[in-house]
């Protein structure tokens, strides 16, 4: 697996920043990213760090218009701090997945990072990334499925 966030894809730039991505699509992307991260959250360990839980709550609140992008970025930084503090590879990948999911509020293509790190967490836990990828694909909202699949293919993730 290659890192997902090496290059920008203009299709993920929000309308208010001059791109083609509509607000509803952005909300669908952050929701899907959260779904991917939450699906592997149990791989973090017995006790889930509160910063990860808070990040996911913040991401969902952003999607509902109840949190700012700044709030989401602070939560993302906190989740990535959890990753740096984690000694187990699966736990690190879970925390990165959460951090990417909430960072989707700022840059929509971070949703791909949430999915990629979820796959990495599954692989590091000795489970099937292929099964996880199928699950992720099934969760994709139909309105953005082509966007996600083509972006993932172009990034080879």
ABEGO torsion letter per residue (X at the ends): XBBAAABBBAAABBAAAGBABBAAAAAAAAAAAAAAAAAAAAAAEABBBAAAAAAAAAAAAAAAGABBAAAAAAAAAAAAAAAAABABAAAAAAAAAAAAAAAAAABAAAAAAAAAAAAAAAAAAGBBAAAAAAAAAAABBAAAAAAAAAAAAAAGX
